[in-house]
Amino acid sequence: MDLAHLNCAVHTPDLSAPPSHSISRWSDTGILGHPVSIITPETEDDIRAVLEYASKNGLQVFPAGGGHGSFVPITSKTLYLDLKKFNKVHVDKQAATVTLGGGAITKQLIQECTDHGFYTTWVNSQAVGVVGSILGGGNSTMAGLHGMMIDNVLSARLITAGGNILQLSPSSKGDDLALFQALCGAGNGLGVITSLTMKIYPISDLRLSQDGVFIRKLIFPAPMIDLAATVFSKLQPPPPSLAAVMICARAPPTAPKPGAPMIILTATYYGPAEEAEQAASVLFDEEVVSKAINAQTEFKPVAQLNDASAPFDTHGDFKDIQSTWMKTTNPEAIKSAFEKWLEYTTKHEDAKRTALVLSGFNTRRQMEIGASPEGHGRYFDHRDKGLLAIIISWFGNEDTASAAAAFAEDIKTIYREHDSSGTARTTLNNIGPTTPLSELHTEERIRELKRIGGIWDPLGLFWKPWNRDSE
């Protein structure tokens, strides 16, 4: 097929080479085939031309930002739209907003905001596309203060399947408003976002000590899982300014005991040190500290908060990420999940980089936002759940995929059996091929999404998660 008429870079993949040689994605799992072409638009007119071409030739278009949406299938009917040229980020200090392009990644957002003395809600990664994060909900360690990423979106500029350019916001009316709301948490497949604007907040308002965010971290050996689980539970529910995280991982090659299982407990406090020490007092308890391999307190600049997650940002290899939201958990569930993780990573040598992440934050602000007309319209219906368990499966042998999938299901089952809410909920950006739609949205929401999709993309130019069963 001839795409030479486009006024931008068009790359035709080498069909004799693996698809990953042409497309850089966070994971080589999922449906990853050779697309028709990889197109790097420079203008909105380029994007409109691609959409028109796809419509005339029965193709699907996949707008790509950071390359972490590995759950989206890439096939011989796909035009891969690489938005990396749409990556500008601009801070308006007077308006307290940041406007970013559809291809901007978290690192760029963080750098531009902090350079001007501001921050906003962002995911715990440097490499994830900001727009992709928002389309899938946008969990943030700052949720206790400001809600999810979706709650801080002020407007979005979108090109529809028909080539129309829309400027959408909470003040939009009718189906335009319905489209904007869907973009905030369920927006995959509803158009191409070329830019969006978010709220930002002065770093000075946090009243940080030593010009950095307070972080208290304890590392325990595997035999201390009972203690670690109990300590994490004592941190729940945390105050709004505190985010508590527990990570089960194996020591890196540079550690004194490479590959040794360890439990990392971290309390991040967005406020002054004296408040932080009181909120995280259990992590200073002498008996608890005496059982840790390492205990430290640091004050990290806001600009560097995501640096620790860099090893998990690597593209390529076989990875999967799944999650489950919970209202409650207990030490028994945490211990059972750890033992399952230890068993799995011991049996599968190639999967030792697999990690479990359990995070907890205060839900008060979330509930307040959800009770407002604007917040209620956005697509996140489990605001009462302040615990999120994430399974990051990472394996070197593709044959381990089925075992990794079974392991992730086991972990979710363990946590859900101990969750008092009685409902299974996950995040759109963490779905697998068999994740029920009921874990994402209510039946009413799903019907509305299908209605909106029928209005704005009647010919199915974009892949949509709620149409998986029919494709």
N, C-alpha and C positions, 0 to 999 in steps of 0.2 A: 504494500500500500504506500502511496506517495504522500508524504507529509512535507514535501519541500516548499510548499507555499507558505508555511509558517515562518514568521520573522523572529525565530528564536532557536536555541540549540535543540536538535532532535537527534537522539541516539538510537540506532537499531541494534538490539542485543545480538551477540554471537550465539546462535542456537547450539553450537557444539560445545560451549562452555557452560558451567553451572550458572543458574540464574543469579546467584549471589555475587558473581563477577560483575554483573551490571547494576544490581540493586543492593545497596547497603542497608540492611535492616538489623534491628536489635537481635533478632533470632532467625535462624534458617528453618525453624519449624513452621507448621501450618502449611497452607497451600501457597507455595512460592514457585511459580512457573515463569516462563519468559513472556513479558508483556509485548504488545505490538511494537511500542516505542516508549522511550523515556524522554520526556519533554521538559525542558527547563524554561518556563515562561519568564519574560522580563516585564511585561505590562499586562494590564487587565484585558486589553484587546487580544493579546496572545492567548489568554485563557478562554476568552469567548470564542476564538477561532477553533481551539481544540474541542470545546464542547459542541460546536456546530459540526465539526468533522466527525466526532464520535457519534452524534445523533444520526447523521446521514449514513454511517457505515455499521450501525448496530453494535457499537463498542461501549464499554464501560470506562469511566474515568475515576482514577483514584488520586485525590490530592494528598501529597505526602509532605510532612513537616520534618520531625526529628527521626522518622524511620522506626518508631517503637510500636506502631500498630500492626504487629505481626499476625493478629487475628483476622485481618482483612485479606481475603484471597487475591492473589495476583495470577491471572491466567492469560491465555493466548488471545483473549478478548479485551484485555486491559490496556488503556493508555495511562501510563504512569506519569503523573504530573508532579514533578519535583519543584516545590515552592521555595527553594533555598535562596533565590534572588529577592524574595519578599521577606526580608529579615530585618528591616530597619526597626529600631525601637526609639521612641521619643518621649521624654518626660516633660510634662507641663507643670512646673512647680506651683504656679499661681492657681491653676485649676485642680491641683492634686490628682492628676491622672497620668496614665502611661498609655501610649498608643503603639501597637506593635503589629508587624506584618504577619501574614499567615504562615510564613516559614520560619519565624523566630523560635529559637530554642530557649530553654530556661536559663542557661548560662548568660545569654545576651540580656534577658529581662532583668536578672539579678544585678548584672554589672551596671547597666544603665540606671536602674533605680537607686542602687547604693552609691553610685558616683555622685548623685544629686542629693543624697541624704534621706532617701525614702526606701520603703519596702512595700511589698504587697503579698498576697497569698500565692504560693507556688508549690509545686510538688517537690518531693525529696530526691531530685535528680538534676544534674547539670545539662543532660543531653536530650531530654524529652521535648517535643514540640509543644509550645504553650497552647496553641489552638487545639491540638489533639487532646491535651489534658482537659481542657474546658469542655470539649464535646463529650468527653467521657465522665464528667463530674468534677474532677480536679480536687482531690483530697490534699490537704495541706496541714503541716504541723502547727500552723497558726490558726487552725479552724476554731479553737476555743476563744480566740479574740475576734476574728472577723468572718467566720463561716468558711464555706468552701470557695474555691476559685470562681465557681459559677455565680456566687453571691456578690462578687465584686466586678462583674462585667457590666459596663455602662452602655456599650453600643457595639455593633458589628456591621461591617461592610461585606456584603455577600453577593456573589454572582450565581444566579439560578441556573438550572439546567437549560432554560430557554434563552440564556444570555442576558437577562435583565440584571441590572445592578441595583441592589437595595441597601439602604442605610436603615438598620433596625435598632430599636431601643425599647425600653419599657414604656415609652410614650407612643409607640406604634399602635395601630388600630387593627381590629379584625384579624384576618389571616396573617398579616404581617407580624402582629404581636404574637400570635400562636407560633409562628416560625421562629421568632427571636427566643421565646421561652424554650422551645425544643432544642435550640442550639446550646442552651445552658444545661448540659447534662445528658442529652440524647441526640446530638446533632449529626452523627455520622450519616452521610448520604443525603444531605438536604441542600447541598450547594458547595461552592468554593468560597471560604472566608479569606479575603485578601488583607483585612486588618480588623482589629478590635481594640476597644479602649476599656481600661480597668481603673478602679480606684487605687490610690496609693496612700501610704501613711508615713508621717515623719518618723525617722528612727529615734529622734530625740524624745518623742512621746513615750518610748519604752523605758526611759530613765535607766539605761544600762550602766552597769559598773565596769570600770576599766575599758570602756568603749567596746565592750563585747557581750555577746549573749552567754549567760551562765549555763555551763554544761557540766553535770556531775556524772561520771562514768565508773562503773564497777565491772570487772571481768571475773567470772567464776569458772572453775573447772566443772566437768560433767557431774561428778558426785554431789555437787552443791545445788542440783536442780530443785530439790524441795525448798531450800532456803530462797533461791532466786525467784521461784514461782510465788512464794509467800510475800516476798518483798515487793514484787511487781503488783500483786493484788492489794497491798497496803497503800500503794500510790493511786489507787482508783477509788472514786473518780477524782481526777486532779483538779486544782483550781484553773480558771480560764487561761492564765498565763503559762501553764505548765503542760508540756507534752512528754509523756513517759513511753519509752520504747524498750522492748526486750528482743534481742536477736540471738538466735541459735545458729552458729556458724563454726566452721573449722578454721583453725589458725592458718594464716598465710604461709607461703614458703620461707619468708624472711623471719618468722617467729622462732623462738628457742625450741619449740616442739611443733614443727610443721604438721598440719593435718589434725592436731589434737582438737577434740570437740570443746567448745566453750560457750558460755552464756554471757552476753553483754547487756547490762542494764544501764540505760541512759535517761537522765532527766534534763530536759532543755527548758529553761525558764526565760521568758521574755519580760524581764523586769530587773529591779535592783537585787544585788547579791543577798542582802539581809532577808528579803522576802523569799528568795529562792532557797536559801538554806533551811528556812522554816518549812516551806512546802515540800522539800525533798529530804526532810530530817532523817527518814529511815535509812537513807543512803550514807549517812554519817554515823550511824549507830556503831559503836566500837565492836560489838560482837559480830555484826554483819560484815564490817570492813575486814575483820580478822580472818574471815573465810574466803576473801577475794584474792585472786592472783595479783590484781592491780586495782588501785583506786586512785582517781585523780579528779581534780576540778580545774576547768579552764574557762577562759572568757574568749569566745571566738567572734570575730567581726561578722556582721550579718552577711557580708559578701562571700564569706567562706563556709557558711553553714552546710552547703551541699557537697563540699569537697570529699567527705568521707564515703559518699556513695559512688564515687568515680569508678571503682572496680566493677560495679554492676552495670555501668553504662556502655561497656564494650559491645561493639557490633559483631555479629557472626556467631558461630557455634550454635548449639541447640539449647534453647531456653524456653521457659514458659512461666507466666505469672498468673496466679489465681488468688482470689481473696474471699473473705466472708466478713460481713459486718455483724456485730453482736451488741446486745445491750448489757449483758453480764458474762463473766466467766469466773473461774475459780482455780486455785492451785492444782487441783486434781486434773482439770482439763489441760492446763499448761504443761504439767509433768507428762501426761499421756502423749501430747503432741511432740514433746521433746524426745521421748523414748521412740516414737515412730520415726522421727527424723533421724535419730542416731542409728536405728536399725537399717533404714533405707540407705543412708550415706556410707554405712559400713559394708553393706552387701554390694553396692554398686560403686566400684572404685572411680568410675568416670563421672560420678555425680557428687563428688565431695564438695563442690562449690555451691551446692544447693543450700539455701538459707531459709529460716523461718523468721518472720518479723511480726511482732505483736505490739501494736501501738494503742495508746489510750489518751483521750482528750476530753475536756469538759464540753457538754452538749448544750449548755444554757443559751449561748449566743445562737447556735444552730436552731434551737427551738423557737427563739424569738423571731428569727428570720423566716422560718417556716410558717409562723402564725401571721405574718404580714401578707397582704395581697400579692405584692411583687415576688416575695420569696416563695410563696405557695405555688406560683406558676412555674417555677423552675423545677427541673426534673431530678429531684433527689427527695425520695419519700421516706427515708429512714433516718431522720435527723435525731431521733431519740437514741440511736445506737452510737456510743462513743468509743467502741473498741473495734479495731480492724486487724484481722489476721491475714497476713500476706505470705504466700508460698512462692518463692523464687526458685524454680527448678532449673538447674544448669547441668547439662550432661554432654559428654564428648562423643558418645556413640549413639547414633540415631536409633539403634535397636532398643535403647533404654526408654524410648518415648512412652511406650505403654505402661511400663513400671512407674515412670514419673507421673503420668496421668492418674494412675491408681493411688499413688502416694498423696497427691494433692487432694483427691477426693476423701481419702482417709482423714487427713488433717481437718478438712472442712467439716466432716461428719463429727469428729471429736469435739470441736468447738461448738457446733450447733446443738449437740446433745446437752450441753451445759449452759446454753443461752436461754435465759428466762423469757425472751420475746417470742420464741416458738416459730419465728419466720426466717426463711433462708434468703439472705440478701447479699448481692455482690456489686462490684463496680463495673460499669460498661467496659472500661479499658482493660479489665482483667478477665474477660470472658473466654471460654473455651468453645470448641465446636459443638458440645452437647449441653452448654449452660442454658437452662430453661429461661425463657423471657420473663417468667414470673419472679425470678431473682433480681431482675433489673427494675421493672416498673409494674404498677398495678394494671389490671385489665383495662381500666378506663384510660390510663396513659397510653397503653399500646394501641388501643382503638384510635386515639387522637393522633398518634404518630403516623399511623397508616393513612388517616385522613389527610394530614399535612403533606405526607409524601405523595399522595395522589394529586394534590394541588400543585406542588412545586416541582415534582419530578415524575410525571405520569408515565413516562416511557422507561423508567428505571435506568437512567444514565449513570447513577451512582449506586454502589453496594450499600445495603442497609442491614443492620443486624436483625431487625424484626422481620426480614424477608428470607432469612436463612433456610427455613424449611421448604420454601418454594423454589429454591435455586439449585 
